[in-house]
């Protein structure tokens, strides 16, 4: 049996910031050695084969759903069954079933052995459901499947899954329902020790979701002398002991969802936890004075936002020397409370924006209350461009406390800013579908 792991790209285009899709290394480890596997990732390579496979397994995000459906149609026309998993099929199962032979709801590891047995016997079920958030993560994902592919040199590692906070815009909360699960700290540390790279990225949705477990992992990281990046919530700024341990164990960058500078918006989105960290500027300083760079994300379009909100956030990000920042129009992902609310209120511009051929990346997806949709779209794009101007990069890089603390930090800062600057211009206005659909029948 031969399986093609397929990672669709948005609009069929290549991306300069693509990282290794960890899910396929996990599934490769769980696949019997006699089953042949290969990976095609459209973000870093063209889809020019193969069609001589027995099963296509795709991971599908909402932004790649249209492209995934296009590709799936081509393989199914050749008689090759397609199974889809990931956030989008889990949150939109009926839609996905219209484009695949089978879907996986939830994390695939727990059902993958069963799915493989069914595929080999030619009796794929329409739906496989992984119960809860309990994980069957192997101790050592098989990263050999990434060999030769031009990913960013930043391997992904996972300690835990899920987030305890129920932000109304978040597809992670919709996917896991507030549940949490973690791998043993020793197992994760052993995996990191085997990596041949010093820098890594923890993909946990909230790295500090269970601080007791995370503290155990950080203690194990100290002797490994690695540099790592993670996603955390802003309330961590009030925890001096944990911040000290993060710095001691090698934290280089903390990605924080600031979301909004307006307390009323934070309360509306269900992210009051941000208020526990105190003043935003003081919170950022807690990280920077320990040499930890801050990557901030901001969302716009909540009821108390105006055109001035985007400029204020951009100025805050530059003034407080964030190493990187995203300024995004609020995206109503299907299956989230936000999408349901906007749908009830009749404010969606595209009912199923992820399938609408008229939608372009970066456009506003609904009518905000405090500005026009055009003002929202243009304001976010303007904030991105201003933040990543060379004058801003130089100003933020001249930061001896964090971004320019040493050559290693400055190198990471510089590469991150140049890649982000380029990708902003390439992605804005691009379509979600398109590209080459499939190689000619009979390709190898």
N, C-alpha and C positions, 0 to 999 in steps of 0.2 A: 504494500500500500504506500502511496505517495501523497503527502499533504502539502499544499501551498498555504503558508501563512501570508496574508495580504493586509497591508496597512494602507488604505486609500489616502491620497493627499487632497487637500482642499482645492477644488478646481483643476485637479490633475497637475498642479505646478510643484516644482521643487522648492524646498525651504532651506534657508541657510542656517536655521536655528534648531534643526531636528535633533532630538535625542533618542537614544535606543528605546524601542518599545518593549519595556520589561515584561509585559504579559507573554510575549512569544518565547522569551528565554525560560519563563516559568513552565509554559505548556510543553516546550521542547524537553525539559527535564522529566516531565510526567509522561512523555510519549515513549513507548517501548523502542529499544534500539533497532529492532528489525523494521520499524516504520520509517520510511525516508521522509525528511522534512526539508523545506527550503523557505526562505523569507524574501518577499518582494515588498519594499517600502517605497511607495510612490513619492514620498517627500524627498527622497535622496537618489532615486533612479527611475528610469523609464520602465513601464510595463511592456516588455517585448517578449514575454513568455513567462511561464510555459502554459501549454494547454493539455499536455499529457500528464495530468494528475488525477487522482481519485477523489479528492475533496479539497475545497477552498474554505479556509477559516479566516474570517475577517473580524477585526475589532473596529467598531463604528462609533464615532462621536457625532454629535448633532451637526457640527459644521462640515462633517464629511459624509453625512447620510446620503445626499443626492449622488455624490460621486460613487459611493459604495453600491447604491442601487443600480447605477449605470453599469458598473463592472460586473456585478452579480448577474445581471441580465445576459451579458455576453457569455459568461461561463455556463450558465444554465442552458443557453441555446445550444451549447456543445454537449449537453448531457452531463455536465459535471455538477454535482450537488454543492450547494453553498450553505455554510452555517455562519451566522452572525452573532457576535456578543459585544459587550461593552455597555456604556451608559445609555446610548440612544435606544437600542433594542429593548433594554430593560424598562425604560420609561415609556416607550411607544411600541409595545409588542405586536399589536394588531397590524400596525403599519409595516413593521419590519417583516412580519410573516408573509406579507404580500410580495416580498422581494427575495425571500430566502427559502430554502428547503427546511431549515431548522434554525431556531434561535436559542440562545442561552440567556436566561434571566438571572442576574446576579453575577458573582465572581465565578469564572469558569472552572477553577481548579477542582472543585469538589465533584463535578459531573464529567470532567474530561475523559477519564478512563471508560465510563459507561458510554459516552458519545462515540468514542473510538471503536468500541466493540460493536455498537449498532451500525456504524458506518461500514466496518469490515464485513458485516453480515448483510449489508444492503437494506437495512430496515431503520433508517434514521427516524426518530420521533420528531414531531413538529416543534416540540418545546421541551427544553431541559431547564429545570429550576434549581438553583443553588439556594439552599435554605440558610437564612440568617447571614451573619458576617463572619462566621467561623471559616478559617482559611486552611487550605491544604498546601500552603506554600512549601516548596521543597527547601532544604537547607542551602542548596547551592544552585540557583538558576543557571541553565546552560547558555552562557553568553557566546559560545562559539558560533551561534546562528547569526551574530552581527559581524562576523569577520569580513573585512574588506569593504565595509560600507562607510561612507564619509559622515558619520555622526559627530556631534560635538564630543570632545574628549571629556565627558562628564558622566560617568556611569551612574545609573539609577539604582538605589537601594530602598527597600521597604521594610520598616519596622512595624507600623500599624496601619489600620484602615478605619475610616469613619471619623466623624466629628460630633462632639456633644452639642454643638450650637445649631439651632434650626433656622438659619437665615433664609428668608423667603425666596431669594433669587438662586439659591445654591442647589445644583443638581446632585452634589455629593450627599447632602442631607436627604434628598428625595430618593437616592439610590440605596442608601444604607438605613434610612429611617432613624438615625440617632444611635445606632449600634456601634460598638467598638470591638476590635480584636487586635492582638499584638503577637508578634513572634518572640521567642525567648531572646533576651539580650545577648547571651553568649553565642547563640546561633548567628545572629546578625553580625556581631563583632568578628566571628570566625570567617564569615563570608567576605567582609571588608578586608580582612588581613590577606585574603587570597587574591584580591584585585591587584592589578599591576599599575594602578593609577593612584595618585595621592589626593586628587580632588574628586568629590562625589556629591550626589544630590539625593537627599532623602525625599521620596515622593509622597510621604504621609500627608493626608489632607490637613491634619493639624498635628504637628510633631509633638506638641505638649498636651495632647488630649488626655493622657494619663501620666502625670508628672512623675509618679513613683516609678513606673516602668521605664520612662525616658531617662530618669536619673541613673538607674542601673545601667542602661546602655551607655550613657555618657562616661561613666566611670570606666567602662570597658574600653572606650575609645581613646582615653588619655594616652596610654602607652603606644598606640598605633601611629601617632603623629600624622594624622590625616587632616585635610581641610574640607569642610563640608558645608552644604547649604540646606536649608529646611524652610518649611512654611509654618508659621506660628501665629497665634492671635495676640492682639496688642496688650491684653491684660498681663502678659508675661513681663512687661516693663516694670511691674511692681514687685517682682520676685528676684531680689538681688542674689540670693544663693544660687538659683538656677541659671541666671545670667552669667555669674562667675564660672559656673561649671561648663556652660556652653563655650565660653571663651577658652577655658583651660583645655577642653577636649578638641578644639580646633574649628569652631564655627567661624566661617568666613563671611557668610551672607545669611540674613534672616529675611524671608519674604513675608510681608505683613499686609493683610487686607485692611487698609485704612477706610476704604469705601467712600466716606464722606466726612467733610469738616463740620457738618451741621448735625447737632444732636437730634433734631426732630427726624431727620432722614434715618439716622442709625436706629432710632426707636421704631420707625415704620418698617424697616427691613428686618428687624429682629436681631440686630447686632449691638445691643446695649452693652455687651461685654467689652467693646472698645472704650467705653466710658470708664471702665475700672482701671485702665492704665493711666488715668489722669490726663494732663495737658499733652497734646500730640507732640509738640516740640520737645518737651521734657522727656517724653517716652523715647523718642528717637535718640536723644542724647544718652540715655541709659545703655543703648546698644553701642553707639559710636565710641563712647569713652572706654569701652572694653575692646575696641578694635573690630567690632562686628559691623559690616556694611549692611545697610537697610535697602531692600527692594520693596517699594510701595506700590500698591494697586488701588485705583480709585474708580468708582462707578458713578454715572450721572444719569439723571432722568427721574429720580424720586420727586415726590410732590413739592419739596421745598427747594429744589434746585432751580437756578436761573442761569443765563449765560455767564454771569459773573462767577458762578461756582467753579467752573472749569479753570478759569484764569487764576482764581485764588488757590486752588489745589496745585496747579503748576508752579506758582510762585512759592508755595510752601515747600514743595519737593525740591526746588532749586536752593532755596534759602537754607534748608536743613540738610542739604548735601546728600540726598538719597542717591545711592549708586545707580539704581535703575528705577523706572516707574512706568506704569501703564495707566492711561486715561481712557476709559472705555464707555461707550454708550451702554446703558443697562440692557442686558440680553435676557429676554424671557424664555428660558429653556422649558421645553415641554415637560410636564409632570411636576413642575414646581408650583408652590402657592402663588408666586408672582405671575406666572403665565395664566393661571386660572383666574386671578383677580382682574388682570388687564382684559382677558377675554370676556368676562362678565360685564365689565364696564364699556365694552365696545371700543377700546382704544388701540387694539392691534392694527398695524398697517398691513402686515402680511399674516394671515391666519396660521399658515404653516410655512414660516419664513425659510426654513431649512430646505424646502422643496420648491420654493417659488423662484422661477428662472429670472424674475425681475430683480430679486434682491442682490445687493452687492455688499461685500464685506465692509464694515465700518458705518453702514447706513443705520439710521434710527429705525427701530422696529415697532414703535408705538408712539402715540401722541402724548408727550409729557404735559403736565399742568402749567409749569412755570416758564415755558418757552416753546417755540415751534420745533417740530421734528428736525427741520433743516438747521436750526440754531444748535440743537443738541449734537447733530452729526459734525457740523463744521467746528464747533467749539472743542470737541474731543480731538479732532485731527489737528487743530491748531495747537492745543496743549502738548500733544505728542511731539510735533515738530519743534516747538520752542524748547521743550525740555532736552531734546537731542541735538540742538544747535551746537556747533563746535565751541562757541563761547561758553555755553552752559557746561559742556563736558569738561572743558579746561578748568572752569571755576569749581566744579564739584570734585574734580580729580586732585586739586590742590588742597587736599584734606589730610593732614598728617596724622589724624586720629584714627581714620578708618579707610577710606577709599585709597589714599596714598600712603598708608601706614608703612608699607615696605614694598619691595619690587614685586613680590608675589601678588599682593592685594592690588597694586596699581595695574599689573598685567591683566588680572581678572576683570577689573573695572573697565579698562580700555577695550578689551575684546568684547565684553558684554555690551558696551555702549555703541561700538561700531556695528556690531551685528544687529542690534535693535534698531538703530538709525536706518540701516538698509532695509530691514524687513518691513518697517512701517510703511515706507514708500511703495514697496512691492505688493503688499497685501491690500492696501486701501483701494477699494473699488473693484476688487477681483470677484469673479463669480464663484459659486460653490461647486458647480458641476462642470463637465467638459473634459478636454484632454483626449488622448487616444483611448478608445474604449477597450480594445482587446487585440492581441496579435492575430495573425491569420491562423485559421484552424490547421492543426498539425504541427504547430511550433514546438520546439523542444524546451 
